[in-house]
């Protein structure tokens, strides 16, 4: 697999796998939707929820530190 990826992108692979692991831990490992279109939406909403979660934690940390 390493041969097929460009070097710069392959070095980011660890970060991607970490984020996927955190999303699974926070929101569950399984997708409940049956249709491919709704599965994609469910994954998109999980990614959006993860980003909102990260932003709120960052804002809280900034507010506490000031």
Backbone torsions as a table, in degrees:
resi	resn	phi	psi	omega
1	UNK	NA	-32.2	-177.4
2	UNK	-63.8	-31.8	-179.0
3	UNK	-68.5	-29.8	-176.7
4	UNK	-80.4	-20.8	-178.6
5	UNK	-92.0	143.4	168.1
6	UNK	-64.4	151.0	-174.0
7	UNK	-59.6	-43.4	-178.2
8	UNK	-64.0	-39.8	179.2
9	UNK	-72.7	-35.6	-178.1
10	UNK	-66.0	-33.4	179.4
11	UNK	-69.8	-18.6	177.1
12	UNK	-87.0	-5.4	-174.5
13	UNK	-61.2	-37.6	179.0
14	UNK	-61.3	-41.1	178.7
15	UNK	-64.2	-42.9	179.6
16	UNK	-61.2	-44.8	-179.1
17	UNK	-67.0	-33.5	176.9
18	UNK	-65.6	-44.1	-179.9
19	UNK	-64.3	-42.2	178.1
20	UNK	-61.6	-40.1	178.7
21	UNK	-63.9	-42.1	179.7
22	UNK	-66.0	-42.4	178.6
23	UNK	-61.5	-41.8	178.5
24	UNK	-64.5	-39.7	-179.7
25	UNK	-67.0	-39.8	-177.9
26	UNK	-75.9	-43.5	-168.2
27	UNK	-114.3	3.4	178.4
28	UNK	99.9	156.4	-173.3
29	UNK	-90.6	-21.4	-172.6
30	UNK	-108.1	151.5	175.5
31	UNK	-103.4	132.9	-175.9
32	UNK	-92.9	-14.0	-177.8
33	UNK	-74.1	150.9	179.9
34	UNK	-100.8	-39.8	-178.1
35	UNK	-80.2	146.9	-177.8
36	UNK	-61.4	-40.2	-179.2
37	UNK	-62.4	-43.2	179.9
38	UNK	-75.5	-27.2	173.6
39	UNK	-64.4	-42.8	177.8
40	UNK	-63.5	-39.8	177.5
41	UNK	-64.2	-41.7	179.7
42	UNK	-61.8	-42.6	177.4
43	UNK	-65.6	-39.7	177.7
44	UNK	-62.0	-44.4	179.6
45	UNK	-65.7	-33.9	175.9
46	UNK	-66.5	-39.2	177.5
47	UNK	-66.3	-40.7	177.5
48	UNK	-64.4	-43.5	178.7
49	UNK	-62.9	-38.2	176.8
50	UNK	-62.9	-43.9	179.7
51	UNK	-65.1	-39.9	177.1
52	UNK	-65.1	-40.9	177.5
53	UNK	-59.1	-45.6	179.3
54	UNK	-64.4	-42.2	179.9
55	UNK	-65.0	-41.8	179.3
56	UNK	-66.3	-37.9	176.2
57	UNK	-64.2	-38.8	178.7
58	UNK	-65.8	-43.6	178.6
59	UNK	-63.0	-41.8	178.8
60	UNK	-63.1	-42.7	179.0
61	UNK	-63.8	-39.8	178.9
62	UNK	-66.6	-40.9	179.6
63	UNK	-66.7	-35.8	179.3
64	UNK	-71.0	-38.0	-175.9
65	UNK	-75.6	-16.9	179.8
66	UNK	-93.5	NA	NA
